[in-house]
Amino acid sequence: MVLKPSTLICSRIIIGKALGEGRQWYFYSRKTQQRVTSNGYWGSMEIDEPIFTSSTHKKVGIKKYFTFYLGNSKTNWIMQEYSLPDSSSSSKRSSKRSGRGSTSSSHKTDYSKWVICRVYEQNCSEEEDDDGPELSCLDEVFLSLDDLDEVSLP
């Protein structure tokens, strides 16, 4: 049985692993080089955008774009993958925040190994400027990253 990303997303929502808003879905995943499913794969669009803070313009993350291929056929499904820059900056920040030495960081989760994904079906007839819902949902996600020490990931 061949599953489309829409079917996969619907099943994720049913079991509570994805957040949906309108025609887009968000979920956490482990960072991986191979983004392959049983019926296709997510191919890189070779667009990497750095994410900077608005106040200090410090680089805090990276946004990568992927498109879903069903076999060899390109589909309208797009995935944006948001990640922290690297594990060394994450560990340093984590140990600084806790006020402990570097040995405590070995017991902390390395958050740079996780990504936040936004999946949506691109529709050519829609306007390109649909930033309204995306910004509000992403604001909540990134604001929740301030409480990483209080969050336990699977």
N, CA, C and O atoms as a GROMACS GRO file, in nm:
protein
  616
    1MET      N    1   0.084  -0.119   0.000
    1MET     CA    2   0.000   0.000   0.000
    1MET      C    3   0.088   0.124   0.000
    1MET      O    4   0.177   0.137   0.085
    2VAL      N    5   0.066   0.215  -0.094
    2VAL     CA    6   0.144   0.338  -0.105
    2VAL      C    7   0.075   0.448  -0.027
    2VAL      O    8  -0.044   0.475  -0.046
    3LEU      N    9   0.151   0.513   0.062
    3LEU     CA   10   0.097   0.621   0.144
    3LEU      C   11   0.152   0.755   0.098
    3LEU      O   12   0.272   0.767   0.071
    4LYS      N   13   0.066   0.855   0.089
    4LYS     CA   14   0.108   0.990   0.059
    4LYS      C   15   0.143   1.059   0.190
    4LYS      O   16   0.101   1.013   0.296
    5PRO      N   17   0.220   1.170   0.186
    5PRO     CA   18   0.248   1.243   0.309
    5PRO      C   19   0.122   1.284   0.383
    5PRO      O   20   0.120   1.288   0.506
    6SER      N   21   0.014   1.315   0.309
    6SER     CA   22  -0.111   1.355   0.376
    6SER      C   23  -0.165   1.243   0.462
    6SER      O   24  -0.216   1.268   0.571
    7THR      N   25  -0.155   1.119   0.416
    7THR     CA   26  -0.200   1.005   0.495
    7THR      C   27  -0.112   0.987   0.617
    7THR      O   28  -0.162   0.960   0.727
    8LEU      N   29   0.018   1.001   0.599
    8LEU     CA   30   0.110   0.988   0.712
    8LEU      C   31   0.084   1.096   0.815
    8LEU      O   32   0.086   1.069   0.935
    9ILE      N   33   0.059   1.218   0.768
    9ILE     CA   34   0.033   1.328   0.860
    9ILE      C   35  -0.096   1.304   0.937
    9ILE      O   36  -0.100   1.326   1.058
   10CYS      N   37  -0.200   1.260   0.869
   10CYS     CA   38  -0.327   1.233   0.937
   10CYS      C   39  -0.309   1.128   1.045
   10CYS      O   40  -0.364   1.142   1.154
   11SER      N   41  -0.232   1.023   1.017
   11SER     CA   42  -0.212   0.921   1.119
   11SER      C   43  -0.130   0.975   1.235
   11SER      O   44  -0.152   0.934   1.349
   12ARG      N   45  -0.038   1.066   1.209
   12ARG     CA   46   0.039   1.127   1.318
   12ARG      C   47  -0.053   1.210   1.408
   12ARG      O   48  -0.039   1.207   1.530
   13ILE      N   49  -0.145   1.283   1.348
   13ILE     CA   50  -0.235   1.365   1.428
   13ILE      C   51  -0.322   1.277   1.516
   13ILE      O   52  -0.347   1.310   1.632
   14ILE      N   53  -0.369   1.167   1.463
   14ILE     CA   54  -0.454   1.076   1.540
   14ILE      C   55  -0.382   1.026   1.664
   14ILE      O   56  -0.442   1.017   1.771
   15ILE      N   57  -0.254   0.992   1.652
   15ILE     CA   58  -0.182   0.942   1.768
   15ILE      C   59  -0.114   1.053   1.847
   15ILE      O   60  -0.040   1.026   1.941
   16GLY      N   61  -0.139   1.179   1.809
   16GLY     CA   62  -0.094   1.292   1.888
   16GLY      C   63   0.052   1.328   1.874
   16GLY      O   64   0.110   1.385   1.967
   17LYS      N   65   0.114   1.298   1.762
   17LYS     CA   66   0.256   1.329   1.746
   17LYS      C   67   0.281   1.453   1.661
   17LYS      O   68   0.396   1.493   1.647
   18ALA      N   69   0.178   1.514   1.604
   18ALA     CA   70   0.196   1.633   1.522
   18ALA      C   71   0.094   1.738   1.562
   18ALA      O   72  -0.017   1.705   1.606
   19LEU      N   73   0.132   1.864   1.547
   19LEU     CA   74   0.040   1.974   1.570
   19LEU      C   75  -0.002   2.026   1.434
   19LEU      O   76   0.082   2.048   1.347
   20GLY      N   77  -0.131   2.047   1.416
   20GLY     CA   78  -0.180   2.097   1.289
   20GLY      C   79  -0.242   2.233   1.304
   20GLY      O   80  -0.304   2.264   1.406
   21GLU      N   81  -0.225   2.315   1.201
   21GLU     CA   82  -0.290   2.446   1.197
   21GLU      C   83  -0.321   2.474   1.051
   21GLU      O   84  -0.231   2.497   0.971
   22GLY      N   85  -0.450   2.472   1.018
   22GLY     CA   86  -0.487   2.492   0.878
   22GLY      C   87  -0.439   2.377   0.793
   22GLY      O   88  -0.470   2.261   0.821
   23ARG      N   89  -0.362   2.408   0.689
   23ARG     CA   90  -0.312   2.305   0.597
   23ARG      C   91  -0.163   2.276   0.620
   23ARG      O   92  -0.092   2.237   0.527
   24GLN      N   93  -0.116   2.296   0.742
   24GLN     CA   94   0.024   2.270   0.772
   24GLN      C   95   0.036   2.197   0.905
   24GLN      O   96  -0.048   2.214   0.994
   25TRP      N   97   0.141   2.116   0.918
   25TRP     CA   98   0.160   2.035   1.037
   25TRP      C   99   0.302   2.049   1.087
   25TRP      O  100   0.396   2.066   1.008
   26TYR      N  101   0.319   2.042   1.220
   26TYR     CA  102   0.450   2.054   1.284
   26TYR      C  103   0.474   1.932   1.370
   26TYR      O  104   0.382   1.881   1.434
   27PHE      N  105   0.599   1.884   1.371
   27PHE     CA  106   0.634   1.773   1.459
   27PHE      C  107   0.784   1.775   1.486
   27PHE      O  108   0.861   1.833   1.410
   28TYR      N  109   0.823   1.710   1.596
   28TYR     CA  110   0.964   1.694   1.630
   28TYR      C  111   1.014   1.563   1.571
   28TYR      O  112   0.938   1.466   1.559
   29SER      N  113   1.140   1.560   1.533
   29SER     CA  114   1.200   1.438   1.480
   29SER      C  115   1.350   1.440   1.508
   29SER      O  116   1.409   1.546   1.527
   30ARG      N  117   1.409   1.323   1.510
   30ARG     CA  118   1.555   1.318   1.521
   30ARG      C  119   1.616   1.361   1.388
   30ARG      O  120   1.563   1.330   1.281
   31LYS      N  121   1.728   1.434   1.396
   31LYS     CA  122   1.797   1.477   1.275
   31LYS      C  123   1.858   1.355   1.207
   31LYS      O  124   1.919   1.270   1.273
   32THR      N  125   1.841   1.346   1.076
   32THR     CA  126   1.893   1.233   1.001
   32THR      C  127   1.939   1.280   0.863
   32THR      O  128   1.886   1.378   0.810
   33GLN      N  129   2.034   1.211   0.806
   33GLN     CA  130   2.081   1.243   0.672
   33GLN      C  131   1.987   1.184   0.566
   33GLN      O  132   1.968   1.244   0.460
   34GLN      N  133   1.929   1.068   0.594
   34GLN     CA  134   1.842   0.998   0.499
   34GLN      C  135   1.696   1.022   0.538
   34GLN      O  136   1.655   0.981   0.647
   35ARG      N  137   1.621   1.085   0.454
   35ARG     CA  138   1.480   1.113   0.481
   35ARG      C  139   1.396   1.027   0.386
   35ARG      O  140   1.335   1.078   0.292
   36VAL      N  141   1.395   0.897   0.413
   36VAL     CA  142   1.331   0.799   0.324
   36VAL      C  143   1.211   0.739   0.395
   36VAL      O  144   1.217   0.708   0.514
   37THR      N  145   1.100   0.723   0.322
   37THR     CA  146   0.983   0.655   0.373
   37THR      C  147   0.964   0.527   0.292
   37THR      O  148   1.041   0.499   0.200
   38SER      N  149   0.861   0.452   0.324
   38SER     CA  150   0.837   0.326   0.252
   38SER      C  151   0.794   0.350   0.107
   38SER      O  152   0.805   0.260   0.024
   39ASN      N  153   0.743   0.469   0.076
   39ASN     CA  154   0.693   0.494  -0.059
   39ASN      C  155   0.761   0.610  -0.132
   39ASN      O  156   0.719   0.646  -0.242
   40GLY      N  157   0.863   0.669  -0.073
   40GLY     CA  158   0.928   0.782  -0.137
   40GLY      C  159   1.038   0.839  -0.049
   40GLY      O  160   1.088   0.772   0.042
   41TYR      N  161   1.075   0.962  -0.078
   41TYR     CA  162   1.181   1.026   0.000
   41TYR      C  163   1.167   1.177  -0.006
   41TYR      O  164   1.104   1.232  -0.096
   42TRP      N  165   1.227   1.244   0.094
   42TRP     CA  166   1.232   1.389   0.099
   42TRP      C  167   1.366   1.431   0.039
   42TRP      O  168   1.471   1.404   0.097
   43GLY      N  169   1.363   1.497  -0.076
   43GLY     CA  170   1.485   1.543  -0.142
   43GLY      C  171   1.513   1.688  -0.109
   43GLY      O  172   1.422   1.771  -0.105
   44SER      N  173   1.639   1.719  -0.086
   44SER     CA  174   1.679   1.856  -0.053
   44SER      C  175   1.653   1.950  -0.169
   44SER      O  176   1.676   1.916  -0.285
   45MET      N  177   1.604   2.069  -0.137
   45MET     CA  178   1.587   2.174  -0.236
   45MET      C  179   1.712   2.262  -0.240
   45MET      O  180   1.718   2.361  -0.313
   46GLU      N  181   1.812   2.225  -0.158
   46GLU     CA  182   1.940   2.295  -0.148
   46GLU      C  183   1.922   2.442  -0.112
   46GLU      O  184   1.991   2.529  -0.165
   47ILE      N  185   1.827   2.468  -0.021
   47ILE     CA  186   1.806   2.602   0.033
   47ILE      C  187   1.826   2.592   0.183
   47ILE      O  188   1.745   2.529   0.252
   48ASP      N  189   1.931   2.653   0.234
   48ASP     CA  190   1.957   2.659   0.377
   48ASP      C  191   1.957   2.806   0.419
   48ASP      O  192   2.036   2.886   0.369
   49GLU      N  193   1.866   2.842   0.511
   49GLU     CA  194   1.857   2.979   0.558
   49GLU      C  195   1.899   2.985   0.704
   49GLU      O  196   1.844   2.911   0.786
   50PRO      N  197   1.994   3.072   0.739
   50PRO     CA  198   2.028   3.088   0.880
   50PRO      C  199   1.915   3.163   0.952
   50PRO      O  200   1.847   3.246   0.892
   51ILE      N  201   1.895   3.131   1.079
   51ILE     CA  202   1.794   3.199   1.162
   51ILE      C  203   1.869   3.280   1.267
   51ILE      O  204   1.952   3.226   1.340
   52PHE      N  205   1.839   3.412   1.274
   52PHE     CA  206   1.907   3.502   1.367
   52PHE      C  207   1.807   3.558   1.467
   52PHE      O  208   1.688   3.571   1.437
   53THR      N  209   1.856   3.592   1.588
   53THR     CA  210   1.771   3.661   1.685
   53THR      C  211   1.747   3.802   1.635
   53THR      O  212   1.831   3.859   1.565
   54SER      N  213   1.632   3.859   1.669
   54SER     CA  214   1.602   3.995   1.623
   54SER      C  215   1.680   4.099   1.703
   54SER      O  216   1.709   4.207   1.650
   55SER      N  217   1.713   4.070   1.829
   55SER     CA  218   1.780   4.171   1.912
   55SER      C  219   1.931   4.174   1.892
   55SER      O  220   1.987   4.282   1.871
   56THR      N  221   1.998   4.060   1.898
   56THR     CA  222   2.144   4.057   1.890
   56THR      C  223   2.196   4.008   1.755
   56THR      O  224   2.317   4.011   1.731
   57HIS      N  225   2.109   3.964   1.669
   57HIS     CA  226   2.145   3.909   1.538
   57HIS      C  227   2.244   3.793   1.548
   57HIS      O  228   2.328   3.772   1.461
   58LYS      N  229   2.232   3.717   1.657
   58LYS     CA  230   2.313   3.598   1.677
   58LYS      C  231   2.245   3.481   1.605
   58LYS      O  232   2.123   3.467   1.610
   59LYS      N  233   2.325   3.397   1.539
   59LYS     CA  234   2.270   3.281   1.470
   59LYS      C  235   2.224   3.178   1.572
   59LYS      O  236   2.302   3.132   1.655
   60VAL      N  237   2.095   3.143   1.566
   60VAL     CA  238   2.039   3.047   1.663
   60VAL      C  239   1.987   2.920   1.596
   60VAL      O  240   1.949   2.826   1.665
   61GLY      N  241   1.985   2.917   1.464
   61GLY     CA  242   1.934   2.798   1.397
   61GLY      C  243   1.950   2.804   1.247
   61GLY      O  244   2.004   2.899   1.191
   62ILE      N  245   1.902   2.697   1.184
   62ILE     CA  246   1.908   2.682   1.038
   62ILE      C  247   1.775   2.627   0.990
   62ILE      O  248   1.718   2.537   1.052
   63LYS      N  249   1.725   2.682   0.878
   63LYS     CA  250   1.603   2.630   0.816
   63LYS      C  251   1.640   2.570   0.681
   63LYS      O  252   1.699   2.638   0.596
   64LYS      N  253   1.606   2.441   0.661
   64LYS     CA  254   1.633   2.372   0.535
   64LYS      C  255   1.501   2.334   0.470
   64LYS      O  256   1.401   2.311   0.539
   65TYR      N  257   1.500   2.328   0.338
   65TYR     CA  258   1.380   2.296   0.262
   65TYR      C  259   1.396   2.163   0.190
   65TYR      O  260   1.502   2.132   0.136
   66PHE      N  261   1.286   2.084   0.190
   66PHE     CA  262   1.283   1.955   0.121
   66PHE      C  263   1.151   1.942   0.047
   66PHE      O  264   1.051   2.001   0.087
   67THR      N  265   1.151   1.865  -0.062
   67THR     CA  266   1.028   1.833  -0.134
   67THR      C  267   1.014   1.680  -0.137
   67THR      O  268   1.113   1.608  -0.140
   68PHE      N  269   0.889   1.633  -0.134
   68PHE     CA  270   0.866   1.489  -0.129
   68PHE      C  271   0.857   1.432  -0.270
   68PHE      O  272   0.788   1.486  -0.356
   69TYR      N  273   0.929   1.322  -0.292
   69TYR     CA  274   0.927   1.249  -0.419
   69TYR      C  275   0.858   1.115  -0.397
   69TYR      O  276   0.899   1.038  -0.310
   70LEU      N  277   0.756   1.088  -0.474
   70LEU     CA  278   0.686   0.960  -0.472
   70LEU      C  279   0.749   0.877  -0.583
   70LEU      O  280   0.717   0.895  -0.701
   71GLY      N  281   0.838   0.786  -0.545
   71GLY     CA  282   0.920   0.718  -0.645
   71GLY      C  283   1.016   0.820  -0.704
   71GLY      O  284   1.096   0.880  -0.632
   72ASN      N  285   1.008   0.840  -0.836
   72ASN     CA  286   1.090   0.943  -0.901
   72ASN      C  287   1.011   1.068  -0.934
   72ASN      O  288   1.065   1.162  -0.994
   73SER      N  289   0.883   1.072  -0.896
   73SER     CA  290   0.797   1.186  -0.929
   73SER      C  291   0.793   1.287  -0.815
   73SER      O  292   0.766   1.252  -0.701
   74LYS      N  293   0.821   1.411  -0.848
   74LYS     CA  294   0.817   1.520  -0.751
   74LYS      C  295   0.672   1.552  -0.718
   74LYS      O  296   0.588   1.561  -0.808
   75THR      N  297   0.641   1.571  -0.589
   75THR     CA  298   0.505   1.606  -0.548
   75THR      C  299   0.502   1.753  -0.504
   75THR      O  300   0.604   1.822  -0.510
   76ASN      N  301   0.385   1.799  -0.459
   76ASN     CA  302   0.369   1.936  -0.409
   76ASN      C  303   0.397   1.946  -0.259
   76ASN      O  304   0.380   2.054  -0.202
   77TRP      N  305   0.439   1.838  -0.195
   77TRP     CA  306   0.461   1.839  -0.051
   77TRP      C  307   0.598   1.898  -0.019
   77TRP      O  308   0.700   1.856  -0.074
   78ILE      N  309   0.599   1.996   0.071
   78ILE     CA  310   0.720   2.066   0.112
   78ILE      C  311   0.741   2.045   0.262
   78ILE      O  312   0.646   2.045   0.340
   79MET      N  313   0.867   2.027   0.301
   79MET     CA  314   0.902   2.019   0.443
   79MET      C  315   1.009   2.123   0.472
   79MET      O  316   1.110   2.132   0.401
   80GLN      N  317   0.985   2.202   0.577
   80GLN     CA  318   1.086   2.294   0.627
   80GLN      C  319   1.138   2.232   0.756
   80GLN      O  320   1.060   2.195   0.844
   81GLU      N  321   1.269   2.220   0.767
   81GLU     CA  322   1.331   2.156   0.883
   81GLU      C  323   1.409   2.263   0.959
   81GLU      O  324   1.502   2.324   0.905
   82TYR      N  325   1.371   2.287   1.086
   82TYR     CA  326   1.436   2.386   1.170
   82TYR      C  327   1.527   2.315   1.269
   82TYR      O  328   1.484   2.223   1.338
   83SER      N  329   1.654   2.358   1.275
   83SER     CA  330   1.748   2.293   1.366
   83SER      C  331   1.837   2.396   1.434
   83SER      O  332   1.853   2.508   1.386
   84LEU      N  333   1.895   2.355   1.547
   84LEU     CA  334   1.995   2.436   1.614
   84LEU      C  335   2.126   2.426   1.536
   84LEU      O  336   2.145   2.330   1.462
   85PRO      N  337   2.216   2.524   1.550
   85PRO     CA  338   2.337   2.524   1.468
   85PRO      C  339   2.425   2.401   1.481
   85PRO      O  340   2.460   2.341   1.380
   86ASP      N  341   2.463   2.360   1.603
   86ASP     CA  342   2.547   2.242   1.622
   86ASP      C  343   2.544   2.199   1.768
   86ASP      O  344   2.493   2.271   1.853
   87SER      N  345   2.600   2.082   1.795
   87SER     CA  346   2.593   2.026   1.930
   87SER      C  347   2.684   2.098   2.028
   87SER      O  348   2.650   2.104   2.146
   88SER      N  349   2.797   2.153   1.985
   88SER     CA  350   2.889   2.217   2.079
   88SER      C  351   2.828   2.343   2.138
   88SER      O  352   2.845   2.367   2.258
   89SER      N  353   2.759   2.424   2.058
   89SER     CA  354   2.698   2.545   2.114
   89SER      C  355   2.581   2.510   2.204
   89SER      O  356   2.556   2.578   2.302
   90SER      N  357   2.508   2.403   2.171
   90SER     CA  358   2.397   2.359   2.254
   90SER      C  359   2.446   2.311   2.389
   90SER      O  360   2.385   2.343   2.491
   91SER      N  361   2.555   2.234   2.393
   91SER     CA  362   2.608   2.182   2.518
   91SER      C  363   2.664   2.293   2.604
   91SER      O  364   2.643   2.293   2.726
   92LYS      N  365   2.734   2.389   2.543
   92LYS     CA  366   2.791   2.500   2.619
   92LYS      C  367   2.680   2.581   2.682
   92LYS      O  368   2.688   2.617   2.800
   93ARG      N  369   2.576   2.611   2.605
   93ARG     CA  370   2.466   2.690   2.656
   93ARG      C  371   2.395   2.616   2.769
   93ARG      O  372   2.358   2.676   2.869
   94SER      N  373   2.377   2.486   2.752
   94SER     CA  374   2.308   2.406   2.852
   94SER      C  375   2.386   2.403   2.983
   94SER      O  376   2.325   2.416   3.090
   95SER      N  377   2.519   2.386   2.978
   95SER     CA  378   2.597   2.380   3.101
   95SER      C  379   2.609   2.518   3.163
   95SER      O  380   2.616   2.528   3.286
   96LYS      N  381   2.613   2.625   3.083
   96LYS     CA  382   2.616   2.760   3.138
   96LYS      C  383   2.487   2.790   3.211
   96LYS      O  384   2.488   2.847   3.320
   97ARG      N  385   2.376   2.750   3.151
   97ARG     CA  386   2.246   2.779   3.208
   97ARG      C  387   2.227   2.707   3.341
   97ARG      O  388   2.166   2.761   3.434
   98SER      N  389   2.279   2.586   3.351
   98SER     CA  390   2.261   2.509   3.473
   98SER      C  391   2.358   2.551   3.581
   98SER      O  392   2.339   2.517   3.698
   99GLY      N  393   2.465   2.625   3.544
   99GLY     CA  394   2.561   2.671   3.642
   99GLY      C  395   2.654   2.562   3.690
   99GLY      O  396   2.722   2.580   3.792
  100ARG      N  397   2.660   2.452   3.622
  100ARG     CA  398   2.746   2.340   3.661
  100ARG      C  399   2.863   2.330   3.565
  100ARG      O  400   2.868   2.399   3.464
  101GLY      N  401   2.956   2.242   3.597
  101GLY     CA  402   3.073   2.218   3.512
  101GLY      C  403   3.037   2.141   3.387
  101GLY      O  404   2.921   2.107   3.365
  102SER      N  405   3.138   2.116   3.307
  102SER     CA  406   3.114   2.049   3.178
  102SER      C  407   3.071   1.904   3.195
  102SER      O  408   3.016   1.846   3.102
  103THR      N  409   3.095   1.843   3.312
  103THR     CA  410   3.054   1.704   3.331
  103THR      C  411   2.903   1.690   3.335
  103THR      O  412   2.850   1.585   3.298
  104SER      N  413   2.833   1.794   3.380
  104SER     CA  414   2.688   1.784   3.385
  104SER      C  415   2.626   1.783   3.246
  104SER      O  416   2.518   1.729   3.227
  105SER      N  417   2.695   1.843   3.147
  105SER     CA  418   2.638   1.848   3.012
  105SER      C  419   2.632   1.709   2.948
  105SER      O  420   2.556   1.688   2.854
  106SER      N  421   2.713   1.614   2.998
  106SER     CA  422   2.708   1.480   2.941
  106SER      C  423   2.578   1.410   2.976
  106SER      O  424   2.540   1.314   2.908
  107HIS      N  425   2.509   1.456   3.080
  107HIS     CA  426   2.381   1.396   3.119
  107HIS      C  427   2.263   1.470   3.056
  107HIS      O  428   2.149   1.427   3.071
  108LYS      N  429   2.290   1.579   2.987
  108LYS     CA  430   2.184   1.657   2.923
  108LYS      C  431   2.156   1.603   2.784
  108LYS      O  432   2.243   1.541   2.721
  109THR      N  433   2.036   1.626   2.736
  109THR     CA  434   2.001   1.588   2.599
  109THR      C  435   2.068   1.685   2.503
  109THR      O  436   2.067   1.806   2.526
  110ASP      N  437   2.125   1.635   2.396
  110ASP     CA  438   2.184   1.719   2.293
  110ASP      C  439   2.072   1.759   2.197
  110ASP      O  440   2.034   1.682   2.109
  111TYR      N  441   2.020   1.880   2.215
  111TYR     CA  442   1.905   1.925   2.138
  111TYR      C  443   1.938   1.949   1.991
  111TYR      O  444   1.846   1.961   1.909
  112SER      N  445   2.066   1.957   1.956
  112SER     CA  446   2.100   1.977   1.815
  112SER      C  447   2.077   1.849   1.734
  112SER      O  448   2.085   1.852   1.611
  113LYS      N  449   2.047   1.739   1.801
  113LYS     CA  450   2.016   1.614   1.730
  113LYS      C  451   1.868   1.603   1.697
  113LYS      O  452   1.824   1.504   1.638
  114TRP      N  453   1.790   1.704   1.735
  114TRP     CA  454   1.646   1.707   1.709
  114TRP      C  455   1.614   1.822   1.614
  114TRP      O  456   1.685   1.923   1.613
  115VAL      N  457   1.509   1.807   1.536
  115VAL     CA  458   1.463   1.912   1.446
  115VAL      C  459   1.312   1.931   1.464
  115VAL      O  460   1.242   1.840   1.509
  116ILE      N  461   1.266   2.048   1.429
  116ILE     CA  462   1.123   2.077   1.422
  116ILE      C  463   1.090   2.084   1.273
  116ILE      O  464   1.156   2.156   1.198
  117CYS      N  465   0.990   2.009   1.231
  117CYS     CA  466   0.954   2.005   1.089
  117CYS      C  467   0.817   2.067   1.066
  117CYS      O  468   0.725   2.046   1.144
  118ARG      N  469   0.806   2.142   0.959
  118ARG     CA  470   0.678   2.195   0.912
  118ARG      C  471   0.653   2.131   0.776
  118ARG      O  472   0.735   2.143   0.686
  119VAL      N  473   0.540   2.063   0.762
  119VAL     CA  474   0.504   1.997   0.636
  119VAL      C  475   0.375   2.059   0.584
  119VAL      O  476   0.280   2.078   0.660
  120TYR      N  477   0.373   2.090   0.455
  120TYR     CA  478   0.253   2.146   0.394
  120TYR      C  479   0.252   2.112   0.246
  120TYR      O  480   0.356   2.083   0.186
  121GLU      N  481   0.132   2.115   0.188
  121GLU     CA  482   0.119   2.091   0.045
  121GLU      C  483   0.115   2.225  -0.026
  121GLU      O  484   0.026   2.307  -0.002
  122GLN      N  485   0.211   2.247  -0.113
  122GLN     CA  486   0.220   2.372  -0.186
  122GLN      C  487   0.116   2.373  -0.296
  122GLN      O  488   0.107   2.279  -0.375
  123ASN      N  489   0.039   2.480  -0.302
  123ASN     CA  490  -0.065   2.493  -0.403
  123ASN      C  491  -0.032   2.615  -0.487
  123ASN      O  492  -0.027   2.726  -0.435
  124CYS      N  493  -0.009   2.596  -0.614
  124CYS     CA  494   0.032   2.705  -0.703
  124CYS      C  495  -0.073   2.814  -0.715
  124CYS      O  496  -0.038   2.928  -0.747
  125SER      N  497  -0.200   2.784  -0.690
  125SER     CA  498  -0.304   2.885  -0.705
  125SER      C  499  -0.316   2.974  -0.582
  125SER      O  500  -0.382   3.078  -0.588
  126GLU      N  501  -0.254   2.935  -0.470
  126GLU     CA  502  -0.259   3.018  -0.350
  126GLU      C  503  -0.157   3.130  -0.360
  126GLU      O  504  -0.058   3.120  -0.432
  127GLU      N  505  -0.183   3.237  -0.284
  127GLU     CA  506  -0.085   3.344  -0.278
  127GLU      C  507   0.036   3.295  -0.202
  127GLU      O  508   0.025   3.209  -0.114
  128GLU      N  509   0.153   3.348  -0.236
  128GLU     CA  510   0.277   3.306  -0.171
  128GLU      C  511   0.288   3.362  -0.030
  128GLU      O  512   0.358   3.305   0.053
  129ASP      N  513   0.220   3.474   0.000
  129ASP     CA  514   0.235   3.539   0.129
  129ASP      C  515   0.135   3.484   0.229
  129ASP      O  516   0.031   3.546   0.253
  130ASP      N  517   0.166   3.369   0.288
  130ASP     CA  518   0.078   3.309   0.389
  130ASP      C  519   0.149   3.304   0.524
  130ASP      O  520   0.136   3.206   0.598
  131ASP      N  521   0.225   3.411   0.556
  131ASP     CA  522   0.307   3.411   0.677
  131ASP      C  523   0.225   3.426   0.805
  131ASP      O  524   0.279   3.399   0.912
  132GLY      N  525   0.101   3.468   0.801
  132GLY     CA  526   0.023   3.489   0.922
  132GLY      C  527   0.022   3.371   1.016
  132GLY      O  528   0.079   3.380   1.125
  133PRO      N  529  -0.042   3.259   0.979
  133PRO     CA  530  -0.048   3.143   1.069
  133PRO      C  531   0.089   3.084   1.099
  133PRO      O  532   0.112   3.037   1.211
  134GLU      N  533   0.180   3.086   1.003
  134GLU     CA  534   0.313   3.027   1.024
  134GLU      C  535   0.387   3.100   1.135
  134GLU      O  536   0.447   3.037   1.222
  135LEU      N  537   0.382   3.232   1.133
  135LEU     CA  538   0.456   3.308   1.233
  135LEU      C  539   0.402   3.283   1.373
  135LEU      O  540   0.480   3.267   1.466
  136SER      N  541   0.270   3.281   1.390
  136SER     CA  542   0.215   3.262   1.523
  136SER      C  543   0.250   3.125   1.578
  136SER      O  544   0.285   3.112   1.696
  137CYS      N  545   0.242   3.022   1.497
  137CYS     CA  546   0.273   2.887   1.543
  137CYS      C  547   0.422   2.872   1.569
  137CYS      O  548   0.462   2.811   1.669
  138LEU      N  549   0.506   2.926   1.481
  138LEU     CA  550   0.650   2.918   1.501
  138LEU      C  551   0.695   2.999   1.622
  138LEU      O  552   0.787   2.959   1.692
  139ASP      N  553   0.630   3.113   1.646
  139ASP     CA  554   0.663   3.190   1.766
  139ASP      C  555   0.644   3.106   1.891
  139ASP      O  556   0.729   3.106   1.980
  140GLU      N  557   0.533   3.033   1.898
  140GLU     CA  558   0.508   2.946   2.013
  140GLU      C  559   0.614   2.838   2.025
  140GLU      O  560   0.660   2.809   2.136
  141VAL      N  561   0.652   2.778   1.914
  141VAL     CA  562   0.753   2.671   1.917
  141VAL      C  563   0.886   2.725   1.965
  141VAL      O  564   0.948   2.665   2.054
  142PHE      N  565   0.932   2.837   1.908
  142PHE     CA  566   1.063   2.888   1.947
  142PHE      C  567   1.062   2.947   2.088
  142PHE      O  568   1.163   2.940   2.157
  143LEU      N  569   0.950   3.004   2.131
  143LEU     CA  570   0.942   3.050   2.269
  143LEU      C  571   0.951   2.933   2.366
  143LEU      O  572   1.006   2.946   2.475
  144SER      N  573   0.896   2.818   2.327
  144SER     CA  574   0.903   2.701   2.414
  144SER      C  575   1.045   2.648   2.425
  144SER      O  576   1.076   2.576   2.520
  145LEU      N  577   1.132   2.681   2.330
  145LEU     CA  578   1.271   2.636   2.336
  145LEU      C  579   1.346   2.700   2.453
  145LEU      O  580   1.450   2.648   2.495
  146ASP      N  581   1.295   2.812   2.506
  146ASP     CA  582   1.358   2.874   2.623
  146ASP      C  583   1.351   2.784   2.744
  146ASP      O  584   1.432   2.796   2.836
  147ASP      N  585   1.255   2.692   2.747
  147ASP     CA  586   1.236   2.603   2.861
  147ASP      C  587   1.289   2.464   2.834
  147ASP      O  588   1.235   2.367   2.887
  148LEU      N  589   1.394   2.451   2.755
  148LEU     CA  590   1.445   2.319   2.716
  148LEU      C  591   1.487   2.234   2.836
  148LEU      O  592   1.473   2.112   2.831
  149ASP      N  593   1.538   2.297   2.942
  149ASP     CA  594   1.582   2.219   3.058
  149ASP      C  595   1.465   2.151   3.128
  149ASP      O  596   1.484   2.051   3.199
  150GLU      N  597   1.344   2.204   3.110
  150GLU     CA  598   1.227   2.148   3.175
  150GLU      C  599   1.156   2.044   3.089
  150GLU      O  600   1.062   1.979   3.135
  151VAL      N  601   1.198   2.028   2.963
  151VAL     CA  602   1.131   1.939   2.869
  151VAL      C  603   1.207   1.807   2.861
  151VAL      O  604   1.330   1.806   2.853
  152SER      N  605   1.133   1.698   2.862
  152SER     CA  606   1.197   1.568   2.840
  152SER      C  607   1.150   1.514   2.707
  152SER      O  608   1.030   1.501   2.683
  153LEU      N  609   1.245   1.482   2.620
  153LEU     CA  610   1.213   1.430   2.488
  153LEU      C  611   1.221   1.279   2.488
  153LEU      O  612   1.293   1.220   2.568
  154PRO      N  613   1.145   1.216   2.398
  154PRO     CA  614   1.146   1.069   2.394
  154PRO      C  615   1.281   1.013   2.353
  154PRO      O  616   1.298   0.892   2.345
   0.00000   0.00000   0.00000
